[in-house]
Amino acid sequence: VQYAESGGGLVQPGGSLRLSCAASGFSFGEAIMTWHRQPPEQAREWVATMFPGGATFYTDSVRGRFTISSDDDTDTLWLQMDSLKPEDTAVYYCQEANSPTWGQGTQVTVSS
């Protein structure tokens, strides 16, 4: 199982970013896919989940601002992040819900 996250960067408050995760080594279309993040000097936390069939769930702090989506043809998971806030600063990771493996993550910094 492997994940390759990308799309992070430095953005001003109120801005947007779209994260990508290229996944391999498992049946992506049948997987429960998640995004997590680890803010500086804090524990990793759950952000969003997408179930096969399309049901999505979000942590309260990002609901209405972030959107999780996927493309089963390319085994790619996305996280569209809008109205970004400084407290969204973190390293973002994707993961199949039942896998212990993590990728390298992608850094998102929200700052003016």
N, C-alpha and C positions, 0 to 999 in steps of 0.2 A: 504494500500500500504506500502510495506516495502522493504528496500534495505540493503544488507550487503556487504560492500566493504572490500576487503582484498588484500594482495599481496604487500603492500608497504614496504619500508625499506630504508636502507642507501646503496647507490651505488656510485662508483667513476664516474667521468665524462667519457663519452664514453661507459658506461655500459648499461645494459638492465634490465628491470623489466616487469612483466606481472601482471596487476591488474585484479581482478575478482569482479563481482558484482552478488550476488544471489538476484533475484527479486521475489516478490510475491504480490498477492492481485489484480492483473489485468491481462488482456490477453496479455502476453508478446509477442507472435508472431505477434500481430497486432499493437504493440506499436512503437512509434518513441523513440528510446533510445539515451541518451546523456551522455557524460562525461563532467564534469566541474572540475575546480580546484581553490583553494584559496591560493595564495602565502602568505608568512608572511606579516602581516600588509597591505594587499591589498584586494581589493574586489574580490569576486568570479567571475571567468571568464569561458566562454564556451571553450571547447577543441575539441569535436568531436560529430557527430550525425550519427546514423544509422537508415535508414528508412526500414519498412517492404519491403522485396524484395531485400534488400542488398545495396542500394545506400548509400554511405558514404561521409561525408564532414568534413573538418578539419580547425581549425584556422591556419593562415599562419605560425605561429611560430613552429608548430609541424608537418605540412604536409611533408610527405616523411620520417618521423622518427617514428611516432606513427601509429598504426593500430587498428581500432575498429572492433570487430567481436562479434558474438553471437551464442548461441545454443538454439534453440526454444524447444528442447526436455527437457532441464534441466533449462530453464528460467535463463540462465546465460549470462552476458555481460562481455566481456574482453576488455582490452586496453593493447596492446603490445607496449612497449616504448623502442626504441632503440636509440643509440647515445645520451644518456641523457646528459643534460647540467645543470650547477648549477641553471640557471634560471627556470628549470623545478621543482625545489623544491616547494612543495605545498601539501595541503591536497586535495586528489582527491575524487570526488563524482560521482556516477551514478544517473540518474534520468529519469523517463518517462517524455517526453517533456510536457505533459499536466497536470502533477501532481505538486501540491505545496509542496509535501513531500520530505525531504532529509534524507539520512542515516547519519551514524556517520563519514563516510569518512575513507580514509586510507592515512597515511603520507608517502610521498616520499621525501627523502632528497638526493640530489646529491652533493657530496663534496669529496674532496681528503683529 
